[in-house]
Amino acid sequence: MNELAKSSLTEISRALRARDISVRELFNTIHTYAQQKNTDIFAYLELFDADENAIAIAQKKIDDEGDNAPFLTGIPIAVKDNMLIEGKTVSAASRMLENYKAPYTATVIKKLVNDNGALILGRTNMDEFAMGSSTENSAFGITKNPHDHSRVPGGSSGGSAAAVAEGAATAALGSDTGGSIRQPASLCGVVGLKPTYGAVSRHGLIAMGSSLDQIGPLTKTVSDSRVLFRAIAGRDDMDATTIPDGLYPKRSVPRNMRIGVPYHLFENGVDKDVRALFDVTLASLKKEGHSIVPITLPTSQYALPVYYVIMPAEASTNLSRLDGMRYGFSKPADTLLDDYLQTRSEGFGKEVQRRILLGTFVLSSGYIDAYYRKALRARAVITDEYEKAYEQVDCIAVPTSPSPAFHFGEKSDPVSMYVEDLFTVTANLTGMPALSVPMGTVNRDDTPLPIGIQCTAPHQAEDILFSFGEEVEKIRIQNQMRF
């Protein structure tokens, strides 16, 4: 069991094709292990029972087609609790949707199951409606970091990241609005990809910020991330924002990359040992023949406030449909206004209420020009800055998170929590892809905690990210970096 829990998606797929293990044995083993570990870390809100028909179909496909069967055939994958699976509960970790059954299936789930033969293991815990960076905001309980149970796994895809890190899932899907795949990937020591905006369909994803959200994989290796991304990517008639291949200029993957580094953004807020680990990683990349190019992104220092104007505005609009009248939690009262007030006060948690209020404020008639429209203009400037930077470099590297996993309750001040997204929000504002890869560990309380390096690339240049990530993986294995 432990051997399978440690194995990558690629290794397990090969074992299935070699008949070293059956689909039934694999599912039962991972499912049992996930149940055992869930009592410790609470990565899952629900583990699904075995789908006998799906298991039989997957095994037959492997038996009949062998190596020609889709690579994900028979692989159990966990899914964040904001992606719809028809007939299954999908709550977005909120009391507001605690008993809500999905009326249809998300496109990414159809791609995994129908097109690639994967099995869905369960729905993972998350920050309520994906609002948070620690998975402390779930209405149903906190998820613990597998490396130290007194610390957070990151968020909002903390359940998915923790499940993969613990071996309680072969791989998982998360959603990323401002770093919600990459930041928990960094804190849990796994690989997390935020694809180009529109590369993966959002049909069937419970929306938080519609111009920012993107579904992506959390995996044990960069190779696994590539496989899972290619399985879920593609145009979807049900999502008008999905992009066709070739919309952006084709970028070749250079043998020796020019890696841009905006050192000026590290002046405040990055832990010293995290910075030291980052510098050692860059030095190792330079020894491998890659160039480290200092760059300046002057407007990026404003990315965080820009994000925390645009995101709440979109979130408040998306969540306005949850009013107790149509579906979800309802708290009847004497008047219609009291219906709304009591339903939303009791159905939403504090962080969701905070962001709804902030979003409503910046969209109000007296402030929409001063805040929201100004933020949109700043977003365009940031995007333009990145596009110009890519004329000089192939990708841009920063630490994924300014610090390793923190203790529960340590970031009780909302602003200190928001700063955790310091280096991740720009990829969502620009729509560009970004990948977090573990680069080593730093010590806290005599416990080694993982930390990631993030690479951002131009639109639809995910292959550059995978190449960068594989280089970092090689360096980490060679050096076993720890500070």
C-alpha atoms as one frame of an Amber mdcrd trajectory, in Angstrom:
protein
   0.000   0.000   0.000   2.738   2.463   0.924   4.525   1.713  -2.335   1.448
   2.604  -4.387   0.845   5.713  -2.280   4.344   6.948  -3.113   4.141   6.041
  -6.792   3.542   8.614  -9.490   0.669   8.536 -11.940   3.113   7.554 -14.694
   4.515   4.642 -12.669   1.067   3.361 -11.760  -0.175   3.598 -15.350   2.771
   1.505 -16.505   2.105  -1.058 -13.758  -1.509  -1.387 -14.916  -0.443  -1.944
 -18.524   2.167  -4.499 -17.459  -0.602  -6.333 -15.510   1.412  -5.952 -12.285
  -1.802  -4.730 -10.675  -5.453  -4.702 -11.705  -7.711  -1.662 -11.816  -9.778
  -3.158  -8.980  -6.713  -3.733  -6.788  -5.439  -0.227  -7.477  -8.726   1.485
  -6.652  -9.284  -0.557  -3.489  -5.744   0.063  -2.268  -5.768   3.827  -2.821
  -9.338   4.128  -1.509  -8.533   2.226   1.705  -5.351   4.215   2.238  -7.237
   7.479   1.642  -9.874   6.483   4.227  -7.190   5.766   6.802  -5.289   8.987
   6.193  -8.423  11.117   6.015  -8.960  10.672   9.745  -5.603  12.425  10.231
  -5.581  15.177   7.602  -9.217  15.501   6.418  -8.320  15.992   2.760 -11.675
  14.622   1.571 -15.212  15.762   2.249 -16.411  12.533   0.640 -14.763   9.391
  -0.735 -16.886   7.764  -3.423 -17.740   4.077  -3.438 -16.250   2.004  -6.223
 -18.089   2.343  -9.535 -18.135  -1.310 -10.575 -19.117  -0.549 -14.141 -16.354
   2.061 -14.598 -13.754  -0.291 -13.107 -14.826  -3.144 -15.411 -14.754  -0.875
 -18.475 -11.286   0.432 -17.577  -9.892  -3.059 -17.046 -11.360  -4.318 -20.337
  -9.860  -1.363 -22.197  -6.414  -2.131 -20.758  -6.811  -5.843 -21.517  -7.972
  -5.202 -25.073  -5.797  -2.249 -26.051  -2.721  -2.565 -23.833  -0.328   0.333
 -24.394  -2.795   1.910 -26.833  -5.330   2.495 -24.062  -5.510   6.115 -22.821
  -2.733   6.730 -20.305  -5.167   7.639 -17.500  -7.254   4.471 -17.868  -8.004
   3.049 -14.423  -6.220   5.851 -12.548  -8.074   7.107  -9.417  -8.125  10.918
  -9.330  -9.455  13.254  -6.632 -11.530  16.319  -7.531 -11.961  19.605  -5.687
 -15.451  20.083  -4.273 -16.404  22.844  -6.710 -16.600  20.698  -9.861 -19.933
  19.128 -10.744 -20.505  15.380 -11.062 -24.113  14.597 -11.925 -26.013  13.172
  -8.954 -23.171  13.782  -6.500 -23.093  16.413  -3.770 -21.083  19.497  -4.696
 -20.934  21.982  -1.846 -17.916  24.224  -2.514 -17.262  23.509   1.205 -20.161
  25.805   2.144 -23.269  25.364   4.271 -25.057  27.215   1.489 -24.726  24.159
  -0.794 -24.332  21.445   1.826 -27.037  19.192   0.342 -26.910  20.352  -3.273
 -26.769  17.605  -5.917 -25.108  18.434  -9.214 -27.610  18.409 -12.132 -24.920
  17.763 -14.762 -21.245  16.838 -15.078 -18.380  19.284 -15.616 -16.492  19.062
 -18.900 -13.186  18.250 -17.173 -14.816  15.271 -15.416 -16.247  14.026 -18.719
 -12.809  14.313 -20.294 -11.217  12.313 -17.480 -13.871   9.609 -17.245 -15.419
   9.309 -20.706 -12.426  10.156 -22.883  -9.554   8.856 -20.741 -11.014   6.095
 -18.568  -9.990   7.635 -15.238 -11.856   6.889 -11.995 -13.049   9.616  -9.615
 -11.911   8.875  -6.068 -13.766  11.578  -4.149 -14.313  15.292  -3.581 -11.652
  17.181  -1.661 -11.930  19.848   1.006 -11.339  23.508   0.139 -11.803  27.045
   1.374 -15.471  27.948   1.095 -16.257  28.970  -2.495 -12.469  28.926  -3.067
 -11.971  32.006  -0.898  -8.825  31.554   1.139  -5.181  30.512   1.188  -5.196
  27.939   3.989  -8.318  25.700   3.775  -9.244  27.062   7.208 -12.410  28.577
   5.717 -14.181  25.305   4.922 -17.561  25.056   6.637 -16.888  21.383   7.416
 -13.458  21.405   9.045  -9.807  22.164   8.390  -7.408  20.126   6.272  -3.976
  19.490   7.811  -0.612  19.653   6.103   0.777  16.092   5.757   4.272  17.326
   6.689   3.138  18.910   9.979  -0.423  18.489  11.234  -0.229  21.753  13.184
   0.144  23.685   9.931  -2.090  24.590   7.000  -1.874  22.870   3.595  -2.487
  26.147   1.770  -5.584  26.920  -0.201  -8.055  27.068  -1.586  -7.211  23.689
  -3.170  -5.672  22.488   0.092  -7.590  19.231   0.185  -6.413  18.231  -3.294
  -2.793  19.167  -2.533  -2.797  17.354   0.821  -4.351  14.216  -0.704  -1.642
  14.005  -3.374   1.175  14.789  -0.924  -0.068  12.128   1.514  -0.471   9.515
  -1.215  -4.234   9.490  -0.656  -4.720  10.265  -4.368  -2.664   9.424  -7.422
  -3.359  12.939  -8.721  -6.029  15.595  -8.231  -7.756  18.534  -9.858  -7.944
  21.943  -8.251  -9.033  25.404  -9.323  -6.843  28.499  -9.294  -8.174  32.055
  -9.026  -5.151  33.805  -7.521  -2.794  30.953  -6.684  -5.171  28.362  -5.267
  -3.404  25.459  -7.017   0.187  26.694  -6.874   0.326  27.966  -3.279  -0.957
  24.710  -1.672   1.281  22.781  -4.080   4.228  24.731  -2.684   3.217  24.245
   0.959   2.528  20.509   0.530   5.502  19.708  -1.687   3.724  18.696  -4.897
   3.530  20.024  -8.465   0.728  22.466  -9.286  -0.172  23.928 -12.689  -2.376
  26.936 -13.428  -2.891  26.641 -17.213  -3.383  29.494 -19.651  -6.786  31.097
 -19.105  -9.177  29.313 -21.450  -6.932  26.300 -22.044  -9.229  24.168 -19.846
 -13.029  24.402 -19.827 -14.702  25.941 -16.784 -18.091  24.463 -17.684 -19.306
  22.809 -14.488 -16.954  24.725 -12.178 -18.669  26.744  -9.441 -17.448  30.221
 -10.330 -15.613  32.543  -7.985 -13.959  35.093 -10.284 -14.945  34.263 -13.846
 -12.119  36.153 -15.579  -9.546  34.628 -13.202 -10.627  31.022 -12.490  -8.817
  28.124 -14.139  -8.905  24.375 -13.458  -5.564  22.582 -13.301  -3.743  19.485
 -12.014  -1.957  18.744  -8.734   0.474  15.871  -9.136   3.576  14.218  -7.702
   5.796  14.915 -10.710   6.062  17.323 -13.625   5.590  14.424 -16.051   2.274
  13.601 -14.354   1.229  17.252 -14.609   1.855  17.229 -18.347  -0.212  14.056
 -18.818  -3.159  15.316 -16.767  -3.117  18.774 -18.343  -3.220  17.357 -21.870
  -6.114  15.113 -20.888  -8.325  17.975 -19.665  -7.279  20.759 -22.048  -9.118
  21.725 -25.206 -11.903  23.745 -26.784 -15.382  23.313 -25.341 -18.590  24.543
 -26.976 -20.108  24.846 -23.497 -17.492  27.439 -22.459 -17.098  30.410 -24.784
 -13.873  31.466 -23.048 -11.974  28.314 -24.039  -9.320  29.025 -26.643  -8.371
  27.044 -29.737  -4.813  25.826 -30.220  -2.765  28.339 -32.130  -4.529  31.457
 -30.855  -1.221  32.673 -29.448   2.174  32.498 -31.231   3.864  29.103 -30.962
   6.793  29.157 -28.548   9.537  26.590 -28.983  11.211  25.150 -25.906  14.851
  26.277 -25.934  17.542  23.904 -24.761  19.031  26.679 -22.631  16.349  28.947
 -21.221  16.573  32.639 -20.442  15.000  32.822 -16.991  13.824  36.273 -15.946
  13.952  37.136 -12.239  12.263  40.295 -10.848  14.550  40.668  -7.813  12.982
  43.993  -6.893   9.785  42.183  -5.835  11.649  40.238  -3.134  12.717  43.250
  -1.087   9.928  42.831   1.446   8.137  39.780   2.739  10.237  36.805   1.574
  11.682  34.653   4.379  15.491  34.610   4.330  15.808  30.833   4.040  13.204
  30.733   1.269  15.199  33.374  -0.617  18.416  31.428   0.014  16.854  28.227
  -1.364  15.566  30.141  -4.382  19.026  31.621  -5.068  20.689  28.204  -4.813
  18.122  26.782  -7.245  18.852  29.585  -9.722  22.597  29.025  -9.348  22.103
  25.325 -10.095  20.021  26.168 -13.167  22.800  28.484 -14.326  25.327  25.634
 -13.981  23.090  23.566 -16.262  23.507  26.178 -18.983  20.447  28.362 -18.445
  20.733  32.157 -18.232  19.484  34.145 -15.238  18.304  37.568 -16.426  17.337
  40.277 -13.909  14.159  42.016 -15.089  11.960  44.825 -13.838   8.171  44.621
 -13.627   7.341  47.966 -11.982   3.544  47.642 -11.968   3.635  44.117 -10.506
   4.072  45.585  -7.037   0.424  46.655  -7.370  -0.811  43.244  -8.541  -2.088
  42.202  -5.125  -4.335  45.263  -4.530  -5.511  45.072  -8.154  -6.444  41.421
  -7.653  -8.263  42.128  -4.386 -10.466  44.658  -6.164 -11.298  42.588  -9.254
 -11.736  39.205  -7.560 -14.251  40.314  -4.866 -16.193  42.252  -7.477 -16.599
  39.143  -9.633 -17.216  36.901  -6.620 -19.976  39.109  -5.242 -21.688  39.036
  -8.630 -21.351  35.251  -9.026 -22.661  34.535  -5.542 -25.672  36.837  -5.846
 -27.632  33.868  -7.237 -27.416  32.174  -3.821 -30.231  34.063  -2.147 -32.312
  31.223  -0.658 -34.986  31.572  -3.323 -33.837  29.226  -6.089 -31.585  26.525
  -4.670 -29.238  25.847  -1.807 -29.635  26.770   1.859 -32.727  28.799   2.774
 -33.733  30.453   6.046 -37.374  31.637   5.825 -38.288  34.817   7.699 -41.182
  37.266   8.004 -40.228  39.454   5.048 -38.427  38.933   1.759 -35.548  41.143
   2.886 -35.179  39.129   6.088 -35.200  35.951   3.983 -32.164  37.254   2.112
 -30.388  38.548   5.204 -30.813  35.416   7.311 -30.098  33.005   4.470 -26.871
  34.691   3.432 -25.745  35.468   6.995 -26.109  31.857   8.109 -25.240  30.170
   4.807 -21.994  32.018   4.087 -18.901  31.998   6.293 -17.075  35.124   7.458
 -14.482  35.228   4.681 -17.122  34.847   1.965 -19.215  37.589   3.553 -16.147
  39.829   3.756 -15.394  39.441   0.049 -19.023  39.878  -1.000 -19.174  43.150
   0.949 -15.862  44.329  -0.507 -16.934  43.393  -4.031 -20.298  45.098  -3.691
 -18.552  48.224  -2.408 -16.089  48.528  -5.314 -18.935  48.027  -7.807 -21.222
  50.600  -6.192 -22.109  53.711  -8.182 -19.955  55.985  -6.068 -16.795  53.884
  -6.254 -16.785  51.815  -9.446 -14.631  54.395 -11.275 -12.275  54.951  -8.362
 -11.624  51.260  -7.720 -12.953  48.659 -10.157 -12.360  50.400 -13.480  -8.991
  51.676 -12.309  -8.044  48.114 -11.352  -9.016  46.906 -14.832  -6.708  49.524
 -16.381  -3.888  48.476 -14.066  -4.502  44.836 -15.033  -3.974  45.723 -18.680
  -0.707  47.497 -17.851   0.562  44.474 -15.871  -0.281  42.180 -18.777   1.537
  44.452 -21.202   4.599  44.499 -18.918   4.765  40.709 -18.903   4.343  40.484
 -22.678   7.244  42.901 -23.162   9.360  40.958 -20.660   8.896  37.806 -22.731
  10.643  39.535 -25.620  13.819  39.245 -23.520  13.252  36.018 -21.562  11.555
  32.645 -22.037   9.995  32.443 -18.574   9.922  34.271 -15.240  10.821  32.659
 -11.909   9.888  33.650  -8.349   9.322  31.765  -5.085   5.762  30.409  -5.195
   5.083  31.534  -1.641   7.043  33.985   0.546   7.119  31.441   3.394   6.481
  27.749   4.083   3.287  26.416   5.669   2.173  28.432   8.695   0.376  27.354
  11.852  -3.412  27.300  12.031  -4.701  30.670  13.235  -1.377  32.386  12.587
  -2.791  34.561   9.800  -5.950  35.690  11.605  -5.545  39.183  10.138  -7.089
  38.993   6.620  -4.412  41.217   5.072  -1.585  38.966   6.305  -3.407  36.038
   4.684  -3.854  37.909   1.413  -0.083  38.568   1.240   0.411  34.813   0.802
  -0.788  35.387  -2.795   1.932  37.970  -3.434   3.686  36.082  -6.257   0.811
  34.068  -7.665  -1.943  36.552  -8.554  -0.189  38.005 -11.611  -0.623  34.770
 -13.597  -4.381  35.019 -13.100  -4.518  38.731 -13.887  -2.559  38.225 -17.126
  -4.131  34.865 -18.034  -0.664  33.353 -18.472   0.246  29.816 -17.345   2.303
  29.195 -14.200   3.776  26.093 -12.597   4.908  25.493  -9.011   7.544  22.804
  -8.482   9.081  21.754  -5.141  12.643  23.097  -4.885  13.530  21.780  -1.425
  12.704  22.290   2.233  13.280  24.841   4.977  13.167  24.122   8.700  10.524
  25.360  11.102  10.396  23.984  14.665  12.942  21.328  13.624  10.545  20.121
  10.904  11.530  20.233   7.224   8.751  21.963   5.283   8.562  22.061   1.470
   8.650  25.233  -0.570   8.133  25.701  -4.289   9.579  27.735  -7.128   7.089
  29.226  -9.571   7.706  29.659 -13.276   5.420  31.776 -15.476   5.450  31.645
 -19.275   3.634  33.337 -22.191   0.104  32.276 -23.150  -0.135  28.645 -24.279
   3.554  28.025 -23.509   2.937  25.272 -20.956   5.668  23.170 -22.588   8.245
  25.745 -21.454   6.925  25.370 -17.908   7.204  21.591 -18.025  10.778  21.829
 -19.310  11.671  24.278 -16.521   9.962  22.059 -13.943  11.836  18.954 -15.046
  15.129  20.833 -14.702  14.225  21.857 -11.133  13.173  18.285 -10.293  16.529
  16.991 -11.519  18.428  19.583  -9.483  16.407  18.887  -6.334  17.010  15.145
  -6.565  20.729  15.674  -7.172  21.214  18.134  -4.342  18.441  17.092  -1.902
  18.227  20.783  -1.043  17.383  21.719   2.508  18.017  24.888   4.537
